C-alpha cells in the first residue's frame, strides 16, 4: 500500500535533486515509488502534487513531452 506521505516525500526529494531549474514528471515520481505498478499511482501523485503546489513547495509547468491527460511537469519553487 502506498501512502500520501510516501508520495509527498518522493516529490520533495525529486524537487530537491532537480532544483528550481529542472522539471520532473508525475510518472518519474510514480516509478520511484513502485516500478511495477507506477501507472496505478499517477492520480495519487497528481493529488499530492496539487497540495504541494498550494503550499508553495513546487510549481507545475506545461510540457509537450509528458503523455497523458495532464501534460504538466513539476519543479521546485526557487527559495523553498
VENKAVEN-V212354 format. One record per helix or strand of 2 or more residues. SS is the DSSP state (~ for helix, > for strand). FROM is the first residue (numbers start at 1). TO is the last residue. If there is no record, write none. Layout:
SS/FROM/TO + SS/FROM/TO
This chain:
~/4/18 + >/24/25 + ~/26/33 + ~/38/55 + >/58/62 + >/72/76
